[in-house]
Amino acid sequence: MIEAVADRLEGAPRQLRRRWSDEFKARAVAEALEPGASVSAIAHRIGIHPSQLFAWRRNA
């Protein structure tokens, strides 16, 4: 039997967006710009969607 457990308390505000520091973004973009780097693999490893990393890279 699987028991469902709430991840947050009822009535607690939902945080819709995560905030990433400029330093975190810069490190991720620098890694993604390395020759032969896989943006999708890097994004998966750091826990973001690949399109987010592509956007950060485009903005850099």
C-alpha positions as CSV (number, residue, x, y, z in Angstrom):
1,M,0.0,0.0,0.0
2,I,1.3,3.4,-0.9
3,E,0.6,6.3,1.4
4,A,0.4,9.8,0.0
5,V,2.2,12.5,2.1
6,A,1.7,16.2,1.5
7,D,4.9,18.0,0.5
8,R,3.7,21.3,2.1
9,L,1.4,22.3,4.9
10,E,-2.1,23.2,3.8
11,G,-2.6,26.9,3.4
12,A,1.2,27.5,3.0
13,P,2.0,29.8,0.1
14,R,3.2,28.2,-3.0
15,Q,6.5,29.4,-4.4
16,L,5.9,29.4,-8.1
17,R,9.4,30.5,-9.2
18,R,12.8,29.5,-8.0
19,R,15.4,32.2,-7.9
20,W,18.9,31.4,-9.2
21,S,21.9,33.6,-8.2
22,D,23.8,35.3,-10.9
23,E,26.9,33.3,-9.8
24,F,25.0,30.0,-10.2
25,K,23.8,31.0,-13.7
26,A,27.3,32.2,-14.7
27,R,28.9,28.8,-13.6
28,A,26.2,26.8,-15.5
29,V,26.6,28.9,-18.6
30,A,30.4,28.7,-18.5
31,E,30.2,24.9,-18.2
32,A,27.6,24.8,-21.1
33,L,30.0,26.8,-23.3
34,E,32.8,24.4,-23.0
35,P,33.6,22.5,-26.3
36,G,31.7,19.3,-26.4
37,A,29.5,20.1,-23.5
38,S,25.9,18.7,-23.5
39,V,23.5,21.5,-22.4
40,S,20.8,18.9,-21.7
41,A,23.1,16.7,-19.5
42,I,24.3,19.8,-17.6
43,A,20.7,21.0,-17.1
44,H,19.6,17.6,-15.9
45,R,22.5,17.3,-13.4
46,I,21.8,20.7,-11.8
47,G,18.0,20.2,-11.8
48,I,16.7,22.7,-14.3
49,H,15.0,22.3,-17.7
50,P,17.4,22.4,-20.7
51,S,15.4,25.3,-22.2
52,Q,16.2,27.4,-19.1
53,L,20.0,26.8,-19.5
54,F,19.7,27.6,-23.3
55,A,18.0,30.9,-22.3
56,W,20.7,31.8,-19.8
57,R,23.4,31.0,-22.4
58,R,21.6,33.1,-25.0
59,N,21.4,36.0,-22.6
60,A,25.0,35.8,-21.5
